[in-house]
Amino acid sequence: MLDVFRTFDENLFLFLNAQHNTFLDPLMWLFSNKLFWGPFYVWVLWLLYKRYPNQYWTVLVAILVMIFASDQICNLFKENIMRLRPTHEPHLEGLIHTLNGYKGGTYGFYSAHASNSFALAFFALSATMWKNKFLVLATLLYASLTAYSRIYLGVHYPGDILAGALMGAIIGTGVAYVHNKLRSRYLPEQT
């Protein structure tokens, strides 16, 4: 069963990675760069500040804990599962479209980019209780573009992305839930 999944994942990767062109190349390179999303992060932080103006420091602490947890859990998976990235898989050499010689680290299961971006998206959405429709669209688009860019750049299989997105959604939602419970119990809003 595992071999069937790996074969499907590899074939889907090769199909998606082959859908490249000169217009998308620089965009996907940017979408994979965390600094490119700086203005988006500032906007999300501003929206969270508006939601929690008197206790904003708790939001910042929660985000730091969330990103740290997302990264460390991902690293545990990579170091223990040790699934080679497509760019390090010998039998795929010459079949993968990459940019600027970028190959990523040796192991790729699961994607930290996908995990972190979906964690941020689901944290923001859960913290604002999914009330801002534009935020829902923008954060899910941000997370999806970041995640897909990793396949486009040749450094992750779709399974890596799916697992990362799922873990990120769980981590982001979980941290937002704990944050909201602790904040409301120990730091109730002052009227």
N, CA and C of each residue as an Amber inpcrd file, in Angstrom:
protein
   573
   0.8200000  -1.2000000   0.0000000   0.0000000   0.0000000   0.0000000
   0.8660000   1.2680000   0.0000000   1.9320000   1.2220000   0.8000000
   2.8330000   2.3700000   0.8640000   3.4960000   2.6260000  -0.4840000
   3.8390000   1.5560000  -1.1940000   4.4520000   1.7030000  -2.5130000
   3.4880000   2.3370000  -3.5100000   2.2070000   2.0000000  -3.4080000
   1.1930000   2.5940000  -4.2910000   1.1030000   4.0930000  -4.0300000
   1.0930000   4.4750000  -2.7370000   1.0440000   5.8990000  -2.3920000
   2.2810000   6.6250000  -2.9100000   3.4460000   6.0470000  -2.6910000
   4.6980000   6.6960000  -3.1360000   4.7210000   6.8730000  -4.6520000
   4.2880000   5.8600000  -5.3650000   4.2590000   5.9500000  -6.8310000
   3.2840000   7.0310000  -7.2800000   2.0950000   7.0670000  -6.6760000
   1.1110000   8.0930000  -7.0180000   1.6510000   9.4780000  -6.6850000
   2.2380000   9.6210000  -5.4970000   2.7840000  10.9030000  -5.0520000
   3.8860000  11.3790000  -5.9950000   4.7520000  10.4670000  -6.3950000
   5.8460000  10.8030000  -7.3060000   5.3190000  11.2000000  -8.6850000
   4.3630000  10.4390000  -9.2000000   3.7900000  10.7590000 -10.5160000
   3.0480000  12.0880000 -10.5040000   2.2970000  12.3440000  -9.4480000
   1.6050000  13.6260000  -9.3300000   2.6140000  14.7620000  -9.2260000
   3.6710000  14.5470000  -8.4470000   4.7310000  15.5480000  -8.3460000
   5.3210000  15.8630000  -9.7190000   5.6970000  14.8280000 -10.4620000
   6.3120000  15.0380000 -11.7730000   5.3710000  15.7870000 -12.7170000
   4.0770000  15.4740000 -12.6550000   3.0990000  16.1810000 -13.4850000
   3.0120000  17.6480000 -13.0860000   2.8500000  17.9180000 -11.7890000
   2.7090000  19.3080000 -11.3230000   3.9890000  20.1030000 -11.5330000
   5.1200000  19.4930000 -11.2530000   6.3950000  20.1860000 -11.4070000
   6.6870000  20.5150000 -12.8660000   6.1600000  19.7240000 -13.7800000
   6.3830000  19.9560000 -15.2130000   5.5560000  21.1230000 -15.7550000
   4.6010000  21.6080000 -14.9770000   3.7370000  22.7040000 -15.4210000
   4.4090000  24.0520000 -15.1230000   5.5570000  24.2640000 -15.6480000
   6.3080000  25.4970000 -15.3920000   6.4020000  26.3300000 -16.6600000
   6.6320000  27.6210000 -16.4640000   6.8610000  28.5150000 -17.5970000
   7.6340000  29.7360000 -17.1270000   8.0850000  30.5240000 -18.0480000
   8.9370000  31.6710000 -17.7000000   8.1830000  32.7550000 -16.9470000
   6.8560000  32.8100000 -17.0680000   6.0740000  33.7880000 -16.3030000
   5.9760000  33.3660000 -14.8330000   5.7060000  32.0810000 -14.6000000
   5.5110000  31.6010000 -13.2340000   6.8100000  31.4080000 -12.4600000
   7.9090000  31.1580000 -13.1460000   9.1730000  30.8980000 -12.4520000
   9.5090000  31.9680000 -11.4070000   9.5780000  33.2480000 -11.7750000
   9.9300000  34.2410000 -10.7500000   8.8430000  34.4000000  -9.6830000
   7.5670000  34.2080000 -10.0570000   6.4900000  34.3170000  -9.0650000
   6.5880000  33.2060000  -8.0250000   6.7970000  31.9930000  -8.4660000
   6.8880000  30.8750000  -7.5260000   8.1220000  30.9960000  -6.6360000
   9.1950000  31.5500000  -7.1920000  10.3860000  31.7930000  -6.3760000
  10.0490000  32.7910000  -5.2670000   9.3170000  33.8430000  -5.6110000
   8.8980000  34.8360000  -4.6140000   7.9310000  34.2400000  -3.5970000
   6.9510000  33.4750000  -4.0610000   5.9490000  32.9010000  -3.1600000
   6.5880000  31.9870000  -2.1190000   7.7310000  31.4180000  -2.4410000
   8.4190000  30.5250000  -1.5200000   9.3070000  31.2900000  -0.5350000
   9.4960000  32.5780000  -0.7750000  10.3630000  33.4110000   0.0520000
   9.5470000  34.0710000   1.1630000   9.9130000  33.7950000   2.4100000
   9.1680000  34.3410000   3.5540000   9.1940000  35.8670000   3.5870000
  10.2890000  36.4740000   3.1420000  10.3840000  37.9360000   3.1630000
   9.3900000  38.5890000   2.1940000   9.0840000  37.9060000   1.1030000
   8.1120000  38.4290000   0.1410000   6.7590000  38.6730000   0.8030000
   6.4170000  37.8150000   1.7580000   5.1090000  37.8940000   2.4160000
   5.0970000  38.8860000   3.5760000   6.1780000  39.6370000   3.7900000
   6.2570000  40.5980000   4.8950000   5.0530000  41.5110000   5.0280000
   4.6280000  42.1930000   3.9460000   3.4470000  43.0610000   4.0670000
   2.1850000  42.2920000   4.4780000   2.0620000  41.0660000   4.0070000
   0.9160000  40.2460000   4.4010000   0.9620000  39.9440000   5.8970000
   2.1610000  39.5880000   6.4120000   2.2960000  39.3150000   7.8400000
   1.9360000  40.5410000   8.6670000   2.3830000  41.7060000   8.2260000
   2.0730000  42.9490000   8.9440000   0.5590000  43.1740000   8.9710000
  -0.1050000  42.9330000   7.8500000  -1.5620000  43.0990000   7.7810000
  -2.2700000  42.1470000   8.7480000  -1.8460000  40.8780000   8.7700000
  -2.4610000  39.8990000   9.6830000  -2.2230000  40.3110000  11.1340000
  -1.0060000  40.7390000  11.4420000  -0.7160000  41.1840000  12.8100000
  -1.5610000  42.4000000  13.1910000  -1.7660000  43.2930000  12.2550000
  -2.6090000  44.4710000  12.5110000  -4.0580000  44.0470000  12.7930000
  -4.5800000  43.1100000  12.0050000  -5.9430000  42.6150000  12.2440000
  -6.0510000  41.9510000  13.6120000  -5.0190000  41.1970000  13.9950000
  -5.0270000  40.5720000  15.3160000  -4.9070000  41.6180000  16.4230000
  -4.1630000  42.6840000  16.1620000  -4.0800000  43.7750000  17.1290000
  -5.4540000  44.4250000  17.3190000  -6.1670000  44.6220000  16.2250000
  -7.5140000  45.2000000  16.3270000  -8.4420000  44.2880000  17.1370000
  -8.2610000  42.9780000  17.0150000  -9.1130000  42.0180000  17.7340000
  -8.7730000  41.9810000  19.2150000  -7.4820000  42.1180000  19.5540000
  -7.0130000  42.0250000  20.9430000  -6.1570000  43.2300000  21.3210000
  -6.6840000  44.4420000  21.2590000  -5.8330000  45.6250000  21.4800000
  -5.2190000  45.6970000  22.8780000  -5.9190000  45.2270000  23.8950000
  -5.3950000  45.3350000  25.2630000  -4.4910000  44.1700000  25.6510000
  -4.5180000  43.1140000  24.8740000  -3.7240000  41.9370000  25.2180000
  -2.9370000  41.4350000  24.0110000  -2.4790000  42.3530000  23.2090000
  -1.8060000  41.9830000  21.9740000  -0.5440000  41.1700000  22.2230000
   0.1210000  41.4400000  23.3280000   1.3420000  40.7010000  23.6370000
   1.0680000  39.2090000  23.7180000  -0.1370000  38.8280000  24.1520000
  -0.4640000  37.4000000  24.2270000  -0.5330000  36.7830000  22.8290000
  -0.9920000  37.5640000  21.8570000  -1.0560000  37.0930000  20.4750000
   0.3610000  36.8600000  19.9510000   1.2450000  37.7920000  20.2210000
   2.6310000  37.6520000  19.7550000   3.3120000  36.4400000  20.3820000
   3.0910000  36.2250000  21.6740000   3.6610000  35.0540000  22.3450000
   3.0860000  33.7780000  21.7240000   1.7790000  33.7630000  21.4980000
   1.1370000  32.5780000  20.9070000   1.6920000  32.2910000  19.5120000
   1.9040000  33.3280000  18.7140000   2.4520000  33.1310000  17.3630000
   3.8730000  32.5870000  17.4400000   4.6870000  33.1090000  18.3420000
   6.0540000  32.5980000  18.4990000   6.0410000  31.1310000  18.9130000
   5.1900000  30.7720000  19.8650000   5.0750000  29.3770000  20.3010000
   4.6170000  28.5040000  19.1380000   3.6400000  28.9980000  18.3880000
   3.0770000  28.2340000  17.2740000   4.1320000  27.9570000  16.1970000
   4.8760000  28.9740000  15.7710000   5.8820000  28.7970000  14.7240000
   7.0150000  27.8940000  15.2290000   7.4070000  28.0780000  16.4800000
   8.4440000  27.2050000  17.0550000   7.9640000  25.7540000  17.0540000
   6.7430000  25.5190000  17.5150000   6.1910000  24.1580000  17.5440000
   6.0870000  23.5890000  16.1330000   5.6060000  24.3770000  15.2040000
   5.4500000  23.9220000  13.8220000   6.7960000  23.5070000  13.2350000
   7.8110000  24.3340000  13.4270000   9.1470000  24.0200000  12.9100000
   9.7450000  22.7820000  13.5690000   9.6630000  22.7030000  14.8950000
  10.3050000  21.6060000  15.6140000   9.6300000  20.2650000  15.3500000
   8.3140000  20.2590000  15.2920000   7.6060000  19.0120000  14.9810000
   7.9650000  18.5590000  13.5680000   8.0110000  19.4980000  12.6500000
   8.3900000  19.1800000  11.2670000   9.7990000  18.5920000  11.2180000
  10.7340000  19.1860000  11.9430000  12.1050000  18.6760000  11.9610000
  12.1730000  17.2620000  12.5310000  11.3600000  16.9720000  13.5500000
  11.3160000  15.6150000  14.1070000  10.8780000  14.6070000  13.0450000
   9.8600000  14.9720000  12.2730000   9.4010000  14.0870000  11.2020000
  10.4940000  13.8960000  10.1620000  11.1080000  14.9930000   9.7190000
  12.1440000  14.8930000   8.6850000  13.3020000  14.0130000   9.1350000
  13.7470000  14.1950000  10.3810000  14.9040000  13.4510000  10.8860000
  14.5920000  11.9910000  11.1530000  13.3300000  11.6600000  11.3980000
  12.9810000  10.2730000  11.7020000  12.4370000   9.4980000  10.5070000
  11.7230000  10.1690000   9.6260000  11.1880000   9.4870000   8.4420000
  12.2360000   9.4210000   7.3460000  13.0180000  10.4680000   7.2170000
  14.1480000  10.5260000   6.2810000  13.7500000  10.2300000   4.8300000
  12.6600000  10.8030000   4.3960000  12.2500000  10.6700000   2.9860000
  12.9940000  11.7240000   2.1760000  13.7230000  11.2850000   1.1910000
  14.4880000  12.2210000   0.3710000  13.5600000  13.1840000  -0.3600000
  14.0140000  14.4170000  -0.4730000  13.3040000  15.3690000  -1.3260000
  13.4280000  14.8900000  -2.7760000  12.4930000  15.3180000  -3.6230000
  12.6080000  14.9330000  -5.0370000  13.9560000  15.3240000  -5.6440000
  14.4770000  16.4760000  -5.2490000  15.7420000  16.9690000  -5.8030000
  16.9460000  16.1510000  -5.3410000  16.7650000  15.3040000  -4.3370000
  17.8510000  14.4510000  -3.8430000  17.6140000  12.9750000  -4.1800000
  16.5510000  12.7020000  -4.8910000  16.2080000  11.3300000  -5.2680000
  16.9620000  10.9780000  -6.5520000  17.9150000  10.0270000  -6.5000000
  18.7440000   9.7230000  -7.6770000  17.9560000   9.3480000  -8.9340000
  16.8940000   8.5990000  -8.7990000  16.1720000   8.1590000 -10.0020000
  15.3230000   9.2700000 -10.6400000  15.2280000  10.4270000  -9.9790000
  14.4950000  11.5580000 -10.5620000  15.4340000  12.6060000 -11.1690000
  16.7200000  12.3660000 -11.0700000  17.6920000  13.3330000 -11.5860000
  17.4500000  13.5830000 -13.0710000  17.3840000  14.8450000 -13.4250000
  17.1540000  15.2430000 -14.8110000  15.6810000  15.3630000 -15.1800000
  14.7930000  14.9490000 -14.2930000  13.3490000  15.0150000 -14.5750000
  12.6610000  16.1880000 -13.8810000  13.3710000  16.8580000 -12.9880000
  12.7610000  17.8840000 -12.1350000  13.1470000  19.2790000 -12.5940000
  12.1380000  20.1470000 -12.6400000  12.3630000  21.5650000 -12.9290000
  12.6930000  22.2640000 -11.6140000  13.8760000  22.8530000 -11.5290000
  14.2720000  23.6210000 -10.3490000  14.6320000  25.0370000 -10.7950000
  14.7910000  25.9160000  -9.8300000  15.1750000  27.3000000 -10.1270000
  16.4310000  27.6740000  -9.3410000  17.3030000  28.3790000  -9.9860000
  18.4900000  28.9570000  -9.3540000  19.3400000  27.9170000  -8.6230000
  19.3020000  26.6790000  -9.0660000  20.0950000  25.6240000  -8.4470000
  19.6300000  25.2290000  -7.0570000  18.4450000  25.6740000  -6.6580000
  17.9310000  25.4050000  -5.3160000  17.4530000  23.9600000  -5.2080000
  17.9620000  23.2450000  -4.1960000  17.5860000  21.8430000  -3.9860000
  16.9840000  21.5920000  -2.6180000  17.1020000  22.5230000  -1.6790000
  16.6020000  22.3000000  -0.3230000  17.4860000  21.3260000   0.4340000
  17.1020000  21.0710000   1.6880000  17.8380000  20.1050000   2.5050000
  17.6280000  18.6870000   1.9850000  18.2440000  17.7470000   2.6270000
  18.1970000  16.3620000   2.1630000  16.7960000  15.7550000   2.2750000
  16.1460000  15.9530000   3.4160000  14.8630000  15.2990000   3.6640000
  13.7050000  16.2770000   3.5500000  12.5450000  15.7610000   3.1180000
  11.4360000  16.6600000   2.8380000  10.0920000  16.3210000   3.4390000
   9.9600000  15.2310000   4.1860000   8.6440000  14.9150000   4.7430000
   8.6030000  15.3340000   6.1890000   7.8170000  16.3210000   6.4420000
   6.8720000  17.0530000   5.6270000   7.3240000  18.4860000   5.4520000
   6.6090000  19.2770000   4.6640000   7.0300000  20.6360000   4.3220000
   6.8330000  21.6250000   5.4740000   7.9410000  22.2250000   5.9150000
   7.8650000  23.2580000   6.9470000   7.2000000  24.5180000   6.3990000
   7.4360000  24.8370000   5.1280000   6.7740000  26.0020000   4.5310000
   5.2570000  25.8280000   4.5870000   4.7830000  24.6540000   4.1980000
   3.3380000  24.3990000   4.2270000   2.8290000  24.4230000   5.6590000
   3.5440000  23.7940000   6.5610000   3.1140000  23.7500000   7.9550000
   3.0430000  25.1480000   8.5640000   4.0920000  25.9250000   8.4000000
   4.1190000  27.2660000   8.9910000   3.0660000  28.1930000   8.3840000
   2.9040000  28.1410000   7.0710000   1.9350000  29.0450000   6.4410000
   0.4980000  28.6600000   6.8010000   0.1950000  27.3650000   6.8430000
  -1.1520000  26.9610000   7.2430000  -1.3740000  27.1590000   8.7380000
  -0.3240000  27.0310000   9.5470000  -0.4500000  27.3200000  10.9800000
  -0.8110000  28.7870000  11.1870000  -0.1000000  29.6880000  10.5040000
  -0.4140000  31.1150000  10.6210000  -1.8330000  31.4040000  10.1350000
  -2.1970000  30.8350000   8.9990000  -3.5370000  31.0640000   8.4480000
  -4.6170000  30.5990000   9.4200000  -4.4840000  29.3810000   9.9260000
  -5.5260000  28.8460000  10.8110000  -5.5010000  29.5010000  12.1850000
  -4.3400000  29.9460000  12.6330000  -4.2900000  30.7030000  13.8840000
  -5.0650000  32.0110000  13.7240000  -4.7580000  32.7490000  12.6610000
  -5.4360000  34.0330000  12.4300000  -6.9400000  33.8360000  12.2680000
  -7.3250000  32.8290000  11.5150000  -8.7490000  32.5860000  11.2850000
  -9.4530000  32.1430000  12.5590000  -8.8060000  31.2770000  13.3300000
  -9.4160000  30.8230000  14.5840000  -9.4520000  31.9390000  15.6160000
  -8.3980000  32.7510000  15.6760000  -8.3520000  33.8480000  16.6470000
  -9.4060000  34.9080000  16.3430000  -9.7260000  35.0820000  15.0670000
 -10.7610000  36.0540000  14.6970000 -12.1140000  35.3890000  14.4960000
 -12.1730000  34.0930000  14.8280000 -13.4010000  33.2970000  14.7550000
 -14.0070000  33.2690000  13.3600000 -13.1500000  33.2820000  12.3640000
 -13.5460000  33.1360000  10.9630000 -14.5660000  34.2000000  10.5330000
 -14.5560000  35.3700000  11.1640000 -15.5750000  36.3970000  10.8840000
 -15.2510000  37.2770000   9.6840000 -13.9810000  37.4350000   9.3550000
 -13.5740000  38.3250000   8.2790000 -13.4120000  37.5140000   6.9920000
 -14.3780000  37.6320000   6.0820000 -14.3650000  36.8210000   4.8590000
 -13.1320000  37.1020000   3.9920000 -12.7040000  38.3580000   3.9440000
 -11.5140000  38.6780000   3.1600000 -10.2780000  38.0310000   3.7750000
 -10.1980000  37.9980000   5.1110000  -9.0780000  37.3510000   5.7880000
  -9.0730000  35.8550000   5.4810000 -10.2380000  35.2340000   5.4560000
 -10.3330000  33.8090000   5.1270000  -9.7380000  33.5630000   3.7380000
 -10.1910000  34.3250000   2.7640000  -9.7000000  34.1660000   1.3950000
  -8.2020000  34.4510000   1.3030000  -7.7690000  35.5660000   1.8790000
  -6.3610000  35.9770000   1.7700000  -5.4230000  34.9870000   2.4540000
  -5.7650000  34.5280000   3.6490000  -4.8500000  33.6310000   4.3580000
  -4.7940000  32.2460000   3.7100000  -5.9280000  31.7620000   3.2310000
  -5.9070000  30.4560000   2.5690000  -5.1850000  30.5330000   1.2210000
  -5.3250000  31.6590000   0.5200000  -4.5940000  31.8600000  -0.7240000
  -3.0910000  31.9400000  -0.4530000  -2.7140000  32.7080000   0.5650000
  -1.3020000  32.8210000   0.9560000  -0.7170000  31.4470000   1.2710000
  -1.3960000  30.6850000   2.1080000  -0.8850000  29.3760000   2.5160000
  -0.8070000  28.4270000   1.3210000  -1.8040000  28.4570000   0.4630000
  -1.8290000  27.5610000  -0.6990000  -0.7390000  27.9080000  -1.7070000
  -0.5400000  29.2000000  -1.9700000   0.5210000  29.6110000  -2.9030000
   1.9040000  29.2590000  -2.3640000   2.0960000  29.4930000  -1.0710000
   3.3810000  29.1430000  -0.4620000   3.6230000  27.6480000  -0.5780000
   2.6150000  26.8700000  -0.2490000   2.7490000  25.4120000  -0.2830000
   2.9840000  24.9100000  -1.7130000   2.1850000  25.3730000  -2.6590000
   2.3280000  24.9050000  -4.0390000   3.6840000  25.2930000  -4.6270000
   4.2010000  26.4490000  -4.2250000   5.4940000  26.8790000  -4.7640000
   6.5930000  25.8730000  -4.4500000   6.4360000  25.1130000  -3.3770000
   7.4450000  24.1220000  -3.0020000   7.4680000  22.9390000  -3.9750000
   6.2920000  22.5820000  -4.5150000   6.2310000  21.5500000  -5.5500000
   6.8120000  22.1250000  -6.8370000   6.4040000  23.3390000  -7.1590000
   6.8620000  24.0000000  -8.3790000   8.3870000  24.0830000  -8.4100000
   8.9890000  24.3960000  -7.2580000  10.4470000  24.5200000  -7.1820000
  11.1460000  23.1620000  -7.1420000  10.3760000  22.0900000  -7.0340000
  10.9330000  20.7530000  -7.1050000  11.4270000  20.1750000  -5.7960000
  11.1230000  20.8210000  -4.6730000  11.6990000  20.3780000  -3.4010000
  10.7330000  19.5970000  -2.5080000   9.4710000  19.4480000  -2.9230000
   8.5130000  18.6730000  -2.1210000   7.5450000  17.9140000  -3.0030000
   7.1920000  16.7380000  -2.5370000   6.1260000  15.9590000  -3.1530000
   4.7860000  16.5050000  -2.6640000   3.6930000  16.2590000  -3.4050000
   2.3720000  16.6830000  -2.9250000   2.0270000  16.1130000  -1.5500000
   2.4610000  14.8820000  -1.2640000   2.2130000  14.2940000   0.0550000
   2.8950000  15.0750000   1.1730000   4.0900000  15.6060000   0.9000000
   4.7970000  16.4430000   1.8770000   3.9850000  17.7000000   2.1660000
   3.4110000  18.2600000   1.1060000   2.6340000  19.4930000   1.2200000
   1.3320000  19.2310000   1.9720000   0.6430000  18.1690000   1.6110000
  -0.6150000  17.8280000   2.2690000  -0.4080000  17.5630000   3.7600000
   0.6170000  16.7970000   4.1000000   0.9150000  16.5220000   5.5120000
   1.2860000  17.8140000   6.2390000   2.0840000  18.6670000   5.6090000
   2.4650000  19.9380000   6.2230000   1.2760000  20.8530000   6.4350000
   0.4020000  20.9180000   5.4390000  -0.7960000  21.7630000   5.5590000
  -1.6970000  21.2540000   6.6750000  -1.8750000  19.9530000   6.7490000
  -2.7160000  19.3730000   7.7940000  -2.1240000  19.6160000   9.1810000
  -0.8290000  19.3720000   9.3330000  -0.1810000  19.6240000  10.6240000
  -0.2390000  21.1030000  10.9890000  -0.0140000  21.9650000  10.0070000
  -0.0900000  23.4010000  10.2740000  -1.4790000  23.8290000  10.7070000
  -2.4990000  23.3160000  10.0380000  -3.8790000  23.6500000  10.3990000
  -4.1880000  23.1840000  11.8210000  -3.7240000  21.9940000  12.1760000
  -3.9550000  21.4750000  13.5260000  -3.2190000  22.3240000  14.5580000
  -1.9550000  22.6190000  14.2970000  -1.1470000  23.4070000  15.2320000
  -1.7200000  24.8170000  15.3780000  -2.0230000  25.4710000  14.2480000
  -2.5580000  26.8340000  14.2950000  -3.8850000  26.9160000  15.0220000
  -4.7760000  25.9890000  14.7290000  -6.0830000  25.9650000  15.3900000
  -5.9220000  25.6490000  16.8720000  -5.0530000  24.6870000  17.1740000
  -4.8330000  24.3040000  18.5750000  -4.2450000  25.4310000  19.4000000
  -3.2400000  26.1100000  18.8700000  -2.6250000  27.2190000  19.6020000
  -3.6280000  28.3670000  19.7640000  -4.4170000  28.6490000  18.7400000
  -5.4350000  29.7050000  18.8600000  -6.4610000  29.3430000  19.9330000
  -6.8640000  28.0760000  19.9720000  -7.8350000  27.6260000  20.9720000
  -7.2810000  27.8080000  22.3910000  -6.0420000  27.3320000  22.5960000
  -5.4210000  27.4610000  23.9160000  -5.2300000  28.9410000  24.2520000
  -4.7850000  29.7300000  23.2870000  -4.6000000  31.1660000  23.5080000
  -5.9060000  31.8190000  23.9530000  -6.9740000  31.5600000  23.2230000
  -8.2600000  32.1800000  23.5540000  -8.7630000  31.7310000  24.9150000
  -8.5960000  30.4470000  25.2480000  -9.0360000  29.9410000  26.5600000
  -8.2330000  30.5780000  27.6920000  -6.9100000  30.5890000  27.5540000
  -6.0680000  31.1680000  28.6000000  -6.2900000  32.6660000  28.7340000
  -6.3920000  33.3440000  27.6010000  -6.5980000  34.7900000  27.6340000
  -7.9230000  35.1330000  28.3040000  -8.9920000  34.4400000  27.9330000
 -10.3020000  34.7630000  28.5050000 -10.3820000  34.3820000  29.9790000
  -9.6280000  33.3530000  30.3900000  -9.6730000  32.9450000  31.7930000
  -8.8130000  33.8370000  32.6840000  -7.6060000  34.1670000  32.2010000
  -6.6650000  34.8920000  33.0510000  -6.5490000  36.3790000  32.7440000
  -6.9730000  36.7940000  31.5620000  -6.8790000  38.2050000  31.1850000
  -8.1920000  38.6600000  30.5300000  -9.2810000  38.6440000  31.2500000
 -10.5460000  39.0340000  30.6190000 -10.5080000  40.4830000  30.1300000
 -11.2180000  40.7240000  29.0480000 -11.2930000  42.0750000  28.4750000
 -11.8450000  43.0490000  29.5250000 -11.2230000  44.2140000  29.5610000
 -11.7170000  45.2380000  30.4900000 -12.7130000  46.1200000  29.7760000
 -13.7860000  46.4230000  30.4300000 -14.8160000  47.2650000  29.8320000
 -14.7760000  48.6640000  30.3710000
